[in-house]
Amino acid sequence: MEIEKFAQDELKDFIIYSELNKMVKDKKTKKILEKLANHEFSHYKFWSKLSTKKQYSVSKIEVLFFKVMMLIFGLTFTLKLLENHEKDVIKTYKEYLKRVKGSKSTELEKIIKEEEFHEANLIDMIKEERVTYLGASILGLNDSLVEITGVLAGLTAALQNSFIVAISALITGIAASMSMAASSYLQAKAENKNPKKTAYYTGIYYISVVLFLVLPYFLLSNVYFAFLFSIFIAISIVSFTSFYIAVLFEREYKKELMEMFTLSLGIALITFIIGILARTFLKIEI
């Protein structure tokens, strides 16, 4: 059963790499995916020879899942997610290595080395635009989360009118997104990077978050329900972004989540309190 699972997993990875290869156009990337697929197929042949099972099949739904992931989140993230289980696989292979001898032992050692080094290095060789400008994207997204949740919290407590809060936050968000894009442009230019693309990714992620966070205030008349819905959206964005970064850079998910969560929602709480104090002492009534 153990050998059959090894063979099944390697065949699955081979088919997924092959299918992803059909979706990319860059010649260098295609060669990397082809090499990864060849590694997996050779690993599959090794395990299938040791197995009594003669035929293996792979779930089309599982293959489709990774193809959709690539379309939405990019190739690098999808490959990192696919390879996320490799540490456990390598550990299991090393345990099995103790049970084999001779040519099988030599071949399995080669497979372990490929799993440890070749695949990780090959994936890192893939240059994807969305990953290259991830820093600019995260800057826009995180700044927007921190600033706009703070603005919404403060305005909600102070004004208590959904439409006025929405318009005020939207105007603030548009102005801030242009300001952030301009700052990113100048910084990238000073660092000899591509200023236009850096500004684009910073600005587009900033304004996208603004629109998502402000939307509940246009849909709901109760300002507090709108605020709670907006906070739910912010938590969802923080959770996914933390997961994306953790997978892409092989970091600890909980640590990334808590850091982003504390920054964005911590500031929202502080500004909410400030808004209540402003409304109380300045006697704002709208």
N, C-alpha and C positions, 0 to 999 in steps of 0.2 A: 504493500500500500504506500509506503514512504517513497519508494522509487517511482511508482506511478504518478504520485503527486509532483515529484521533481520534473518528470518528463512533461506532465500536463502544463505546469507553470512555464517551462521553457518554450513549449510550443505556443502557448498563449502570447508570450512576449514577442516571439518571432512574428506571429501573424499581426499583432498590433503595430510593431515597428514597420512591417511591410506595408500595412494599410496607411499609416501616417506618412510614409515615404511617397505614396501616390498623391498626397495632398500638398506637398511642398514643391516649389519651383526652383529654388536656389540650388545650383549644382553641387556646391560644397556641402550643404546641409543634406542633400540626397545621398551623397557618398557616406556621410557619417551615419545616417539612418540605415543604409545598406550594410555597413560594417557591423552595426549593432545587431541587425537582424541575422546576419551570418553567424555572429557569435552565439546568439540564442539558438539558432538551428543546429549548430554543431553540439551545443550542450544537450539539446533535445535528443539528438541521435545517440549520444553517449548513454543517457539514462534509458532510452527506449530499448537499447540493446540488452540492458541489464534486467529489463522488465519482462514479465510473462504476457502482459497485455500487448496486443498487436495494433490496435487502432485507437486513436485519440481524437477528440473533437473539442472545439472551443466555442463558447457561447457567443453568438452573434450580437447579443445585447451588450455584453461586456466590451466587445470590440467597438461597437457603436458608441458606447459611453465615452471611451477615450478619444474617438474621433470628434465628438461633440465638444469635449473638454478642450481639444486643440483649437477648434473654431472660436470658442468663447474666450479662453484664457491663454492661448498661445502654446507653441510647441515646447518651449523650455519647461514651463510649469507642468505640462502633461507628462513629459519624460521624467521629471523629478518625482512626480506623484507615482508614476509607474515603477520607478526604481526605489521607492520609499521602503519597500520590504526587503531590499537587498542585504541589509545588515543581518537580519534573521536568517536569510537564505545562506549567506556565507558561513554563519555560525553553525548551521545544520550540516552544510557540506563538509566543514572541518571535522565535525563529529563523525560523519560517515567515512571520512578519509581514514580514520583509525581502523576501519573494518576491511579495507581493501589493500591489495598488494600488487606488486609487479607493474605491468603496463597500465592497468586501470588506475592505480595510485598516481602514476605520472600524469595521466590524462586529466584526472580529477584535480590535481594540483594546478594544472594549466587553466582549467575552468575557474578555479577559485581566484587565481591571479587576474583573469579577465574580468571577473565580477568585481574584484576589489579596485582595480586600477583602470583598465581599458575603458569600461563603460562610463565611469565617472568623468574621466578625462575627455572622452569623446563628447559627452553631453555639454561639458563646459566650453568646448570649441564652437558650439553653435552660437552665432551672433544674431539675436533677435531684437528688432527695434524697440518693442515695448519693454524689453528687459534692460536694454541700453539706457533708455530714458525713464527707468523705473523710479530713480531718485527724484526726478522732476514731478512725476505722477504722484508719488507719495507725499511730496512737499505740498502740492496743491490740495490733495485729498485731506491730509491731516490738518493743515492750516484751516481749511474750510470747516472741517468738523469742529475744531476747537473754537474758532471765531463765531461761526454761525449758530452753533448750539448755545454758545454764551449769549449772543445777541438775542436769540429767540427766548431764552430763559429770562433775561432781564426785561425785555419788552412785554412778555406775557405777564409777568408779575406787576409791571408798572402800568400798562395800558389796558389790558384785559379786553381787547377788541381784536378778533381774529383777522379781519380784513386789514386793519391798520398795521397790525404786527407783521402780516404777510408782506404788504407793500414795503414797509420800512426795512425788513430783513432782506427782501429781494433787491432793493436799491443798494443796500449796504454790500450784499454779496456780489452784485455785478461790479460795483466800484472796486471791491477788494480783489476780485478775480483778475481784473485788468491791471491792477497795481502789482499783484503777485506775478503775473505773466511778464510785465515790463521789467520787474526786478530780476526774474529768472533769465530774461533775454540779456540783460547787462552783465549778469554774473557769468553766464555761459560764454559770452563774447570775451570777457576778461580771462577766462580759463581756456580759451581756444577750442571750445566745443561748438556744436551746431546751435546757435542762439535761437533760430526760428522754431526748430523742433522742440527745444527745451521749453521755450515760452508756450508753445502750443499745448504740450502735455500738462504743464503746470496749470494753465488757464482752463483747459477743457475739463480736467478733473475737479478743479475748484468749483466751477460754475455748475457742473453736474451734481455735485453734492448739495450745493445751495438749492437747486431746483427740487431735489428729493426731500430735503428737510423743510422747505417752505410749503410744499404742496398740501400737507394736512390742514394748514391754516386757510387755504382757499376752499377746501372741501367741507370742513367742520365749523359750525358756528360757535360751539363751545370752545373757548380758548384753551382750557385746561386739557380737554380731550385731544385737541390738536397738538398741544405740547407733548403729551404722553405718546401720541402716535409718532411724532417727530423724533422723540428720544428712542423709541423702538427702532425706527429706521437707522438712527445713528449707531445704536448697538449692533444692528445687523451688518452695517458697513464696516464697523470696527472689527467685528468677529471674522468676517470674510477676509478683510485686508490682512489681519494678523495671521490667518491661516495661509494666505497666499505667500506672504513674506517668509513664514516659517518653512513652508515646503520648498520654495525657490532657493533659499539660502541655508537650508538644513538647520534651522534654529528651533528653539523650544517654543512651542505654540503658546503655552500658558503665560510665559514671560512676555512675549510680544503682545498678547491680548491685554494683560494687566497694565502694561505700560501705556498703550494707546487708550485704554478704557479710563485710566486715571487722569490722563491729560485732558481728553475731550469732555467727559462727563463731570470731572472734578471742577473744571472751569465753569461749566453750565450751572452747577449747583451754587457756586460762589456768586455768579451774576444774577441768578434767580433771587438770592437773598438780598443782593444790592437793589434789585428791582422792587422788591417788597418794601424795603426801607425807604426808597425814593418815593414810592406811591404813598406811604404812610406819612412821612414827614413833609413832603412837598404838596400833599393833598391833591394828587393827580386824579381826575375823574374824566373818563372818556366813554 
